[in-house]
Amino acid sequence: MRKIGGILLGIGLGILAGWGLYQLFGRAFLSLPLPVKIAVVAITIGLIILLTSLGRERHRASKEEREKFKEVEK
């Protein structure tokens, strides 16, 4: 159930972010040709995905490290 909620949240946020980027680039960069707008949006989305995956990976690694040293006294 938690996975379904996460998937729906991700889809909703993706749609909202895509619509927002479309509106931003449609109004802010009227003089740019369509392929350049698409390229900028693709780069932005790619960076967001990379940063998100990096954050998730670091979170998982820290969680595993805490479990590894759970029995060690401070």
PEPE-V501469 format. One record per helix or strand. SS is the DSSP state (H for helix, E for strand). FROM is the first residue (numbers start at 1). TO is the last residue. If there is no record, write none. Layout:
ss={SS;SS}
from={FROM;FROM}
to={TO;TO}
This chain:
ss={H;H}
from={2;34}
to={28;68}
